[in-house]
């Protein structure tokens, strides 16, 4: 969850470390800190809260050094206070860590018994004391590193510097992402290539069990047994310029408005207009003969996967199951090798989803990843990647990544349908043309933003809200509710519209807004019937439907949002935008931190 950065160079590195942390703050913003070595002396600065608090500390007490490590924290062990902020240190070493050390309690007890004094509640501090104890026991730096890392159980990406040594930085990776950046007269360590993008585009990705030593001249990498290994240096495009908000107040709004461009880019990769057909990246996976599909994901990606399941079953006629990644391994579900396992993730680093992926690979299943971040762990581990081409998404609440995931899953469903001969070439052409129409249609929805903003102002004093929809609109209801919860802190739930009457309708009163997602199609009348059940109990209906749908059923609604008349196939992509805009403007009206909502982080790299 946390972000780490390390720099070793010929000149002062403090500003570079701080700039790297700016690009990593989406991973956590409970606290931040930097440690450097200057004139042979280890020094550090830390602050609770967001990165600007650390900036204030650095302005008051500057930090210098030609080697430095930094950290931005999402709290796991111990509250978000300065004492628990990284880097953690002894008099000999300072360490930053992303992950969870599962056996920290027995290690801590052993170290205390040996005379160590702990000053934090974190699991990370044991790393600093353990490394120090090995150094004080006469071990070399290499020996201390190997002995320390072999003692740790759990997930970790680690950066460590040693007092009196401004020439070497120690690192290790197990279960949490870590990359090496190769610069001119400098070397870098970072949680991802995005953090390193301002400094270098030459990156090596570490593998589980790797540890090593970074110096200004290069890097030495060892495997878990201590044998030297090499990791390929790749030239990456981390799109460093896309981190800027431009003229937008928040990244989230910018990313909502980028969706027409994103969809054009995504479908430009998968839809071949001249052929009126879907083309996937070249691969060796025999997807033509799969008899079953499993989709696995977390959070927003899980709701995208739910829509994907509907599409795959409808167009490819393949039975499709879906699992929450954090639960998947523990169900001990049967693993058939004719089953395709599909994993959906914005970051490609979600710990639960990666664990599920590795579980499927152990059982010999072919694997496919729908991933936004190039060169992520998931991209490197799956048999086939469908990139979503959304570009960097900084706002914690996912928007453009969600619709891009839908786009890739829609393309996959069509492709499987042709492979299975469950749809004709003519139907494929029709569906492809519908996908190509989505950028224009999303622009039409964005034109309704001022009206949606007016509706949002009525939510300021709302305590709870319900979202209802049917078929592919049910996952949209779940996603709409999640967006509202994430950034406005209003309790919200999504329901399959027909299920509301089975208990939860008891919550409805005259103060309860019910967002009804009712696109044209065969389920429109049924959705309207469910809406009227709620309306009869005093619920305040906000109805999303076409002009025709609103003319037929909009009377008596508290508010309406006019949507384009569209085919049911692409409705999930188009109807996602007003739900995002509603959540965004409610949060703005309430004055919450839209881009960095409380208790959340963008990338969940711990279980």
C-alpha positions as MATLAB code, in Angstrom:
seq = 'XXXXXXXXXXXXXXXXXXXXXXXXXXXXXXXXXXXXXXXXXXXXXXXXXXXXXXXXXXXXXXXXXXXXXXXXXXXXXXXXXXXXXXXXXXXXXXXXXXXXXXXXXXXXXXXXXXXXXXXXXXXXXXXXXXXXXXXXXXXXXXXXXXXXXXXXXXXXXXXXXXXXXXXXXXXXXXXXXXXXXXXXXXXXXXXXXXXXXXXXXXXXXXXXXXXXXXXXXXXXXXXXXXXXXXXXXXXXXXXXXXXXXXXXXXXXXXXXXXXXXXXXXXXXXXXXXXXXXXXXXXXXXXXXXXXXXXXXXXXXXXXXXXXXXXXXXXXXXXXXXXXXXXXXXXXXXXXXXXXXXXXXXXXXXXXXXXXXXXXXXXXXXXXXXXXXXXXXXXXXXXXXXXXXXXXXXXXXXXXXXXXXXXXXXXXXXXXXXXXXXXXXXXXXXXXXXXXXXXXXXXXXXXXXXXXXXXXXXXXXXXXXXXXXXXXXXXXXXXXXXXXXXXXXXXXXXXXXXXXXXXXXXXXXXXXXXXXXXXXXXXXXXXXXXXXXXXXXXXXXXXXXXXXXXXXXXXXXXXXXXXXXXXXXXXXXXXXXXXXXXXXXXXXXXXXXXXXXXXXXXXXXXXX';
ca = [
       0.000    0.000    0.000;
       2.798    2.405    0.916;
       5.225    4.002   -1.539;
       9.018    3.965   -1.292;
      11.721    5.819   -3.186;
      15.503    5.763   -2.996;
      18.155    7.863   -4.756;
      21.940    7.725   -4.773;
      23.807   10.365   -6.780;
      26.814   12.694   -6.852;
      24.777   15.716   -5.700;
      22.123   16.344   -3.046;
      19.163   14.021   -3.558;
      16.616   15.350   -1.056;
      14.497   17.172   -3.618;
      14.469   14.169   -5.925;
      13.323   11.924   -3.091;
      10.582   14.391   -2.217;
       9.513   14.670   -5.868;
       9.357   10.885   -6.077;
       7.109   10.831   -3.022;
       4.744   13.265   -4.739;
       4.201   10.656   -7.431;
       3.744    7.923   -4.840;
       1.322    9.688   -2.496;
      -1.611    7.931   -4.175;
      -0.343    4.791   -2.419;
      -0.931    6.277    1.032;
      -0.982    9.617    2.756;
      -1.170    8.914    6.483;
       2.419   10.092    6.988;
       5.668   10.622    5.112;
       9.382   10.805    5.775;
      12.873   10.988    4.307;
      16.254    9.816    5.601;
      19.645   10.789    4.135;
      23.323   10.455    4.876;
      25.259   13.735    4.861;
      28.902   14.036    5.873;
      28.739   10.433    7.004;
      25.826   11.050    9.381;
      22.379    9.486    9.162;
      19.548   11.984    9.530;
      15.800   11.939    8.903;
      12.637   14.056    8.835;
       9.087   12.723    9.342;
       5.577   14.112    9.608;
       2.103   12.723   10.079;
      -0.541   13.579    7.508;
      -0.114   14.314    3.849;
       3.106   15.074    2.052;
       2.805   18.830    2.366;
       3.262   18.402    6.129;
       6.651   16.828    5.460;
       7.390   19.693    3.077;
       6.777   22.148    5.932;
       9.147   20.206    8.175;
      11.847   20.219    5.498;
      11.459   23.955    5.036;
      12.056   24.451    8.758;
      14.783   21.815    9.083;
      16.434   21.161    5.708;
      17.920   17.780    4.960;
      20.945   17.117    2.747;
      22.727   14.079    1.420;
      23.876   12.266   -1.702;
      21.947    9.150   -0.710;
      18.383    9.123    0.565;
      15.239    7.045    1.034;
      11.656    8.239    1.335;
       8.268    6.795    2.232;
       4.610    7.700    2.104;
       2.475    5.564    4.401;
      -0.869    3.855    4.434;
      -1.150    2.719    8.036;
      -1.406   -1.001    8.827;
       0.293   -1.452   12.216;
      -0.134    1.482   14.544;
      -1.997    4.781   14.128;
      -1.045    7.520   11.703;
       1.274    9.492   13.985;
       4.806   10.768   13.506;
       6.301    8.058   15.717;
       4.956    5.441   13.283;
       6.078    7.275   10.153;
       8.866    5.794    8.043;
      11.840    5.783    7.736;
      12.345    3.796   10.932;
      15.842    3.852   12.308;
      18.388    2.821   14.838;
      21.653    4.678   15.303;
      23.106    2.484   12.549;
      20.425    2.106    9.845;
      17.256    3.655    8.446;
      14.652    1.620    6.568;
      11.523    2.167    4.469;
       9.103   -0.675    3.831;
       5.949   -1.457    1.866;
       4.132   -4.597    2.958;
       3.457   -6.508    6.147;
       5.979   -8.490    8.211;
       3.795  -11.311    9.503;
       6.275  -12.600   12.084;
       7.260   -9.215   13.494;
       5.941   -9.968   17.006;
       8.300  -12.895   17.796;
      11.166  -11.032   16.125;
      10.394   -7.951   18.208;
      10.334   -9.994   21.416;
      13.714  -11.532   20.590;
      15.226   -8.146   19.817;
      13.859   -6.552   22.998;
      15.284   -9.445   24.995;
      18.638   -8.696   23.371;
      18.455   -5.045   24.436;
      16.759   -3.266   21.527;
      14.509   -0.302   22.286;
      11.496    0.217   20.043;
       9.875    3.614   19.524;
       6.947    2.753   17.227;
       3.969    0.419   16.920;
       4.908   -0.715   13.425;
       6.011   -4.051   12.085;
       8.679   -2.289   10.012;
      10.881   -1.228   12.919;
      11.976   -4.834   13.473;
      13.822   -4.680   10.138;
      16.001   -1.794   11.308;
      16.821   -3.475   14.620;
      17.402   -6.875   13.039;
      19.817   -5.492   10.463;
      21.611   -3.514   13.174;
      21.961   -6.568   15.391;
      23.670   -8.486   12.589;
      26.055   -5.611   11.881;
      26.913   -5.350   15.560;
      27.476   -9.080   15.622;
      30.270   -8.677   13.102;
      28.422   -9.453    9.884;
      29.343   -7.714    6.666;
      26.690   -5.626    4.931;
      25.981   -8.472    2.512;
      25.770  -11.001    5.344;
      23.544   -8.722    7.435;
      21.222   -8.253    4.453;
      20.881  -11.938    3.678;
      20.446  -12.879    7.347;
      17.825  -10.163    7.879;
      15.735  -10.907    4.808;
      15.820  -14.658    5.373;
      14.272  -14.060    8.817;
      11.265  -12.129    7.507;
       7.895  -13.698    6.685;
       5.241  -11.788    4.805;
       5.308   -9.204    2.030;
       7.937   -6.538    1.694;
       9.674   -4.055   -0.541;
      12.568   -2.566    1.423;
      15.056    0.250    1.037;
      17.780    0.647    3.694;
      20.746    2.949    4.254;
      23.581    2.641    6.771;
      25.144    5.367    8.916;
      28.633    6.275    7.695;
      28.045    4.681    4.286;
      26.866    7.065    1.583;
      27.941    4.725   -1.196;
      25.459    1.844   -0.812;
      21.705    1.334   -0.486;
      20.307   -2.070    0.443;
      17.042   -3.312   -1.050;
      14.847   -6.403   -1.092;
      11.600   -7.550   -2.613;
       9.161  -10.285   -1.643;
       5.490   -9.973   -2.543;
       5.511   -6.179   -2.943;
       6.583   -4.375   -6.132;
      10.004   -2.778   -6.430;
      11.941   -1.415   -9.394;
      15.488   -0.224  -10.019;
      16.002    2.931  -12.079;
      19.212    3.328  -14.061;
      20.236    6.955  -14.530;
      23.226    8.964  -15.709;
      25.415    9.469  -12.652;
      22.600    8.295  -10.375;
      20.651    5.171   -9.440;
      17.102    4.912   -8.176;
      14.804    2.633   -6.220;
      11.027    2.916   -6.409;
       7.706    1.176   -5.831;
       6.905    1.620   -9.514;
       8.208    3.106  -12.745;
       5.764    5.986  -12.449;
       7.668    7.266   -9.407;
      10.941    7.081  -11.341;
       9.635    8.634  -14.559;
      11.001   12.171  -13.965;
      14.508   10.764  -13.447;
      14.932    7.867  -15.870;
      13.099    5.635  -18.321;
      15.517    2.708  -17.895;
      14.069    0.326  -15.347;
      14.713   -3.182  -14.025;
      11.891   -5.008  -12.271;
      12.908   -7.113   -9.305;
      11.495  -10.581   -8.751;
      10.342  -12.162   -5.512;
      13.302  -13.134   -3.375;
      15.628  -10.591   -4.985;
      17.810   -8.451   -2.757;
      20.895   -6.449   -3.416;
      23.027   -3.353   -3.176;
      22.575   -0.131   -5.103;
      25.545    2.129   -5.717;
      26.140    5.122   -7.925;
      27.958    2.844  -10.374;
      25.159    0.312  -10.747;
      23.415   -2.495   -8.943;
      24.264   -5.956   -7.621;
      21.275   -8.285   -7.346;
      21.132  -11.644   -5.569;
      18.490  -14.329   -5.298;
      17.168  -15.758   -2.052;
      20.170  -18.106   -1.864;
      22.669  -15.295   -2.321;
      23.603  -16.151   -5.891;
      24.149  -13.209   -8.275;
      21.358  -12.679  -10.803;
      20.674  -10.120  -13.506;
      17.401   -8.404  -14.310;
      16.741   -7.022  -17.763;
      16.848   -3.254  -18.171;
      13.704   -2.076  -19.977;
      12.953    1.258  -21.562;
       9.524    2.244  -20.271;
       7.063    4.993  -21.005;
       5.648    6.043  -17.676;
       3.880    9.094  -19.141;
       5.398   11.456  -16.618;
       3.631   14.483  -18.045;
       0.181   13.042  -17.348;
       0.466   13.578  -13.603;
      -0.480   17.235  -13.889;
      -4.075   18.295  -13.082;
      -4.032   20.954  -15.783;
      -6.910   23.385  -15.341;
      -8.939   20.951  -13.267;
      -9.446   21.367   -9.536;
      -9.092   17.639   -8.885;
      -7.498   14.674  -10.618;
     -10.800   12.815  -10.355;
     -12.682   15.350  -12.463;
      -9.823   15.477  -14.976;
      -9.884   11.686  -15.244;
     -13.672   11.637  -15.672;
     -13.319   14.064  -18.569;
     -10.508   12.015  -20.120;
     -12.834    9.075  -20.716;
     -13.811    9.865  -24.317;
     -10.098    9.969  -25.184;
      -9.395    6.831  -23.133;
     -12.165    4.863  -24.833;
     -10.907    5.984  -28.240;
      -7.442    4.762  -27.293;
      -8.659    1.460  -25.847;
     -10.922    0.556  -28.751;
      -8.288    1.790  -31.171;
      -6.190   -1.123  -29.938;
      -8.892   -3.803  -30.087;
     -11.410   -2.827  -32.756;
     -10.301   -2.950  -36.396;
     -12.766   -0.690  -38.254;
     -11.658   -1.840  -41.690;
     -12.395   -5.445  -40.706;
     -15.284   -4.590  -38.343;
     -13.747   -7.155  -36.023;
     -11.948   -7.568  -32.701;
      -8.248   -8.353  -32.652;
      -6.473   -9.242  -29.396;
      -2.690   -9.037  -28.846;
      -0.711  -11.988  -30.144;
      -0.615  -14.814  -27.625;
      -0.133  -18.550  -27.155;
      -3.208  -19.123  -24.978;
      -5.773  -21.556  -26.385;
      -8.809  -19.487  -25.474;
     -10.867  -20.996  -28.302;
     -11.284  -24.235  -26.366;
     -12.024  -22.884  -22.903;
     -15.227  -24.317  -21.457;
     -15.529  -22.101  -18.429;
     -14.319  -18.701  -17.245;
     -13.487  -17.395  -13.769;
     -13.200  -13.646  -13.222;
     -11.342  -12.466  -10.111;
     -10.922   -8.904   -8.869;
     -11.357   -6.459   -5.971;
     -13.329   -3.246   -5.482;
     -14.206   -1.299   -8.603;
     -12.434   -3.865  -10.778;
     -14.754   -6.516   -9.308;
     -17.783   -4.580  -10.524;
     -16.223   -4.295  -13.985;
     -15.681   -8.055  -13.878;
     -19.370   -8.557  -13.018;
     -20.342   -6.720  -16.180;
     -17.753   -8.754  -18.085;
     -19.274  -11.979  -16.804;
     -22.667  -10.960  -18.191;
     -21.140  -10.140  -21.568;
     -19.117  -13.365  -21.785;
     -22.107  -15.527  -20.939;
     -24.404  -13.662  -23.318;
     -22.160  -13.379  -26.354;
     -19.794  -16.343  -25.986;
     -22.247  -18.659  -24.192;
     -19.480  -19.768  -21.837;
     -20.374  -20.333  -18.159;
     -18.620  -17.651  -16.159;
     -18.073  -17.415  -12.422;
     -16.826  -14.442  -10.460;
     -14.937  -14.201   -7.184;
     -13.706  -11.533   -4.833;
      -9.955  -11.965   -4.903;
      -9.502  -11.905   -1.127;
     -11.888  -14.885   -0.787;
     -11.047  -16.876   -3.892;
      -8.203  -19.043   -2.589;
     -10.030  -19.985    0.567;
     -13.081  -21.464   -1.159;
     -10.937  -24.331   -2.450;
     -12.898  -24.269   -5.692;
     -12.313  -27.001   -8.291;
      -9.624  -26.050  -10.812;
     -10.295  -27.322  -14.322;
      -7.540  -26.773  -16.860;
     -10.113  -25.986  -19.540;
     -11.093  -22.959  -17.459;
      -9.718  -19.513  -18.316;
      -8.899  -17.414  -15.236;
      -9.327  -13.673  -15.845;
      -7.900  -11.115  -13.411;
      -8.903   -7.462  -13.494;
      -6.769   -4.784  -11.823;
      -5.983   -1.132  -12.408;
      -2.525   -1.296  -10.845;
      -1.622   -4.902  -11.533;
      -0.177   -4.949   -8.006;
      -3.257   -5.704   -5.882;
      -1.997   -8.254   -3.371;
      -5.171  -10.348   -3.140;
      -5.581  -10.492   -6.910;
      -1.939  -11.474   -7.445;
      -2.276  -14.218   -4.820;
      -5.348  -15.545   -6.647;
      -3.448  -15.411   -9.944;
      -0.563  -17.428   -8.526;
      -3.021  -19.915   -7.048;
      -4.527  -20.504  -10.500;
      -1.119  -20.829  -12.138;
      -0.123  -23.447   -9.567;
      -3.132  -25.456  -10.746;
      -2.215  -25.106  -14.412;
      -4.991  -22.763  -15.516;
      -4.413  -20.394  -18.439;
      -4.496  -16.822  -17.148;
      -5.500  -13.487  -18.631;
      -5.014  -10.068  -17.071;
      -7.015   -6.918  -17.759;
      -4.484   -4.367  -16.507;
      -3.904   -0.641  -16.800;
      -0.297   -0.329  -15.610;
       2.301   -1.630  -18.085;
       5.115   -3.713  -16.638;
       3.173   -4.408  -13.441;
       3.553   -7.703  -11.599;
       0.305   -8.987  -13.097;
       1.377   -8.071  -16.620;
       4.572  -10.052  -16.199;
       2.892  -13.106  -14.647;
      -0.253  -13.735  -16.712;
      -0.210  -15.701  -19.945;
      -2.063  -12.991  -21.851;
      -2.488   -9.304  -21.035;
      -5.277   -7.065  -22.289;
      -3.989   -3.559  -21.518;
      -6.682   -0.979  -20.867;
      -4.693    2.084  -22.028;
      -6.300    4.430  -19.483;
      -2.988    6.094  -18.620;
      -1.946    6.990  -15.073;
      -4.934    7.356  -12.762;
      -4.057    9.468   -9.726;
      -7.449   10.004   -8.117;
      -7.985    7.265   -5.548;
     -11.583    6.726   -6.676;
     -11.273    4.923  -10.001;
     -13.109    6.408  -12.995;
     -11.394    6.159  -16.365;
      -9.742    2.873  -15.390;
     -13.203    1.395  -14.773;
     -14.613    2.279  -18.175;
     -11.384    1.147  -19.861;
     -11.697   -2.202  -18.058;
     -15.235   -2.470  -19.370;
     -13.922   -1.710  -22.844;
     -11.307   -4.480  -22.754;
     -13.803   -6.989  -21.321;
     -16.352   -6.086  -23.999;
     -13.747   -6.715  -26.702;
     -12.856  -10.049  -25.108;
     -16.513  -11.139  -24.941;
     -17.024  -10.374  -28.628;
     -13.806  -12.166  -29.580;
     -14.782  -15.260  -27.583;
     -18.192  -15.190  -29.222;
     -16.651  -15.340  -32.680;
     -14.221  -18.080  -31.642;
     -17.131  -20.100  -30.260;
     -19.281  -19.222  -33.290;
     -22.026  -17.988  -30.983;
     -22.224  -14.653  -32.782;
     -22.046  -14.036  -36.505;
     -19.594  -11.820  -38.354;
     -22.487   -9.406  -38.894;
     -23.215   -9.273  -35.161;
     -19.518   -8.745  -34.425;
     -19.514   -5.805  -36.845;
     -22.595   -4.324  -35.177;
     -21.091   -4.641  -31.690;
     -17.776   -3.181  -32.864;
     -19.560   -0.152  -34.264;
     -21.344    0.295  -30.950;
     -18.016    0.282  -29.113;
     -16.612    2.855  -31.521;
     -19.579    5.117  -30.762;
     -18.788    5.317  -27.026;
     -16.396    8.321  -27.153;
     -19.107   10.449  -28.790;
     -21.752    9.241  -26.338;
     -19.593    9.868  -23.281;
     -19.071   13.425  -24.489;
     -22.852   13.798  -24.621;
     -23.093   12.677  -21.000;
     -20.340   15.064  -19.908;
     -22.429   17.884  -21.343;
     -24.971   17.142  -18.564;
     -22.440   17.889  -15.816;
     -23.896   21.227  -14.707;
     -27.300   19.615  -14.181;
     -25.735   16.738  -12.243;
     -23.878   19.265  -10.105;
     -27.221   20.895   -9.220;
     -28.620   17.517   -8.169;
     -25.506   16.847   -6.084;
     -26.078   19.925   -3.945;
     -29.210   18.248   -2.598;
     -27.073   15.444   -1.154;
     -25.142   17.576    1.302;
     -27.308   16.576    4.272;
     -27.998   13.035    3.070;
     -26.999   10.196    5.397;
     -27.762    7.204    3.168;
     -28.553    6.458   -0.465;
     -29.601    3.431   -2.508;
     -28.695    2.588   -6.104;
     -30.760    0.095   -8.101;
     -30.384   -1.526  -11.500;
     -30.885   -4.817  -13.328;
     -28.613   -7.105  -15.359;
     -25.455   -5.145  -16.270;
     -26.887   -2.151  -14.427;
     -26.722   -4.044  -11.127;
     -22.880   -3.879  -11.073;
     -23.244   -0.223  -12.077;
     -25.461    0.295   -9.016;
     -22.770   -1.279   -6.850;
     -20.083    0.882   -8.436;
     -22.170    4.053   -8.111;
     -22.707    3.349   -4.416;
     -19.009    2.674   -3.918;
     -18.047    5.969   -5.554;
     -20.377    7.901   -3.262;
     -19.015    6.116   -0.189;
     -15.388    6.542   -1.166;
     -15.269   10.282   -1.553;
     -18.341   11.767    0.156;
     -18.479    9.393    3.161;
     -22.234    8.942    2.713;
     -23.467    5.433    3.418;
     -24.703    3.934    0.146;
     -25.675    0.495   -1.108;
     -26.269   -0.922   -4.552;
     -28.986   -3.483   -5.211;
     -30.330   -5.634   -7.970;
     -33.588   -3.729   -8.367;
     -35.778   -6.791   -7.910;
     -34.092   -7.663   -4.614;
     -34.814   -4.418   -2.826;
     -38.240   -5.622   -1.755;
     -36.709   -8.625   -0.008;
     -35.905   -6.742    3.172;
     -33.925   -3.604    2.379;
     -36.956   -1.611    1.283;
     -37.552   -1.232    5.018;
     -34.840    1.448    4.931;
     -36.774    3.657    2.538;
     -38.351    6.862    3.774;
     -38.934   10.376    2.474;
     -35.306   11.322    3.192;
     -33.774    8.452    1.202;
     -32.515    9.170   -2.345;
     -32.751    6.154   -4.643;
     -30.693    6.397   -7.806;
     -32.456    4.307  -10.446;
     -30.394    3.228  -13.460;
     -32.899    2.431  -16.219;
     -31.543    2.368  -19.771;
     -33.723    1.382  -22.696;
     -34.045   -2.339  -23.232;
     -35.994   -5.443  -22.281;
     -35.632   -4.808  -18.526;
     -36.705   -1.184  -18.560;
     -40.311   -1.862  -17.511;
     -39.253   -4.220  -14.733;
     -36.787   -1.656  -13.388;
     -39.511    0.976  -13.482;
     -41.836   -1.340  -11.544;
     -39.175   -1.726   -8.847;
     -38.686    2.035   -8.831;
     -42.389    2.591   -8.319;
     -42.368    0.223   -5.338;
     -39.830    2.513   -3.746;
     -41.649    5.662   -4.830;
     -44.840    4.393   -3.162;
     -42.937    4.340    0.147;
     -41.837    7.964   -0.141;
     -38.357    7.409   -1.576;
     -36.826   10.294   -3.502;
     -36.123    8.934   -6.981;
     -33.243   10.157   -9.118;
     -33.803    8.439  -12.451;
     -31.179    7.932  -15.153;
     -32.849    7.104  -18.464;
     -33.200    8.210  -22.074;
     -35.583   11.010  -23.009;
     -38.094    8.388  -24.115;
     -37.677    6.456  -20.872;
     -38.165    9.588  -18.793;
     -41.270   10.510  -20.814;
     -42.726    7.092  -20.054;
     -41.767    6.759  -16.388;
     -40.128    9.937  -15.083;
     -43.259   11.517  -13.614;
     -43.035   11.793   -9.847;
     -39.226   11.525   -9.742;
     -37.435   14.028   -7.532;
     -34.739   14.447  -10.186;
     -33.933   13.040  -13.606;
     -30.769   12.775  -15.702;
     -31.324   12.481  -19.443;
     -29.109    9.887  -21.084;
     -28.523    9.136  -24.775;
     -30.630    6.473  -26.442;
     -28.177    3.598  -26.682;
     -27.977   -0.142  -27.167;
     -28.041   -2.193  -23.951;
     -24.618   -3.642  -24.807;
     -22.715   -0.397  -24.231;
     -25.015    0.983  -21.519;
     -22.624    0.076  -18.638;
     -19.848    2.176  -20.199;
     -22.041    5.217  -20.809;
     -24.049    5.089  -17.582;
     -20.883    4.931  -15.482;
     -20.129    8.611  -16.139;
     -23.155   10.277  -14.499;
     -22.633    8.097  -11.421;
     -19.021    9.257  -11.235;
     -20.001   12.890  -11.735;
     -22.722   12.677   -9.091;
     -20.293   11.271   -6.511;
     -17.674   13.846   -7.441;
     -19.953   16.860   -7.099;
     -21.489   15.571   -3.859;
     -17.977   15.304   -2.409;
     -17.089   18.808   -3.610;
     -20.313   20.194   -2.096;
     -19.500   18.492    1.214;
     -15.908   19.738    1.154;
     -14.198   16.360    1.411;
     -10.765   15.556    0.003;
     -11.800   14.193   -3.374;
      -8.465   12.873   -4.632;
      -7.211   11.538   -1.300;
     -10.240   10.383    0.683;
      -9.729    9.301    4.258;
      -8.493    5.785    5.053;
      -7.940    4.868    1.403;
      -5.042    4.400   -0.985;
      -4.907    3.808   -4.711;
      -2.989    0.577   -4.807;
      -3.717   -2.131   -2.226;
      -0.501   -4.117   -1.998;
      -1.236   -5.831    1.325;
      -3.741   -8.578    2.157;
];
